[in-house]
Amino acid sequence: MIELTLPDMTCNHCVKTVTATVQRIDPQATPQIDLATHRVRIESAQPAEVFAKALTEEGYAPA
């Protein structure tokens, strides 16, 4: 389980973008997003660094 805090994720549009980014990397991934705490949990065999890089490129750099 990968857990990332994304301080810039603040609305439902952000949630959609983060979900799409995660699923683009791993279509089988199951992201669980908690908008109130700005956290995303990802169930995936891919390394956390891959998700962190892709999310940073989308404007949601992990803290």
Secondary structure, DSSP 8 states (H G I E B T S, - for coil): -EEEE-TT--SHHHHHHHHHHHHHH-TT-EEEEETTTTEEEEE-SS-HHHHHHHHHHTT----
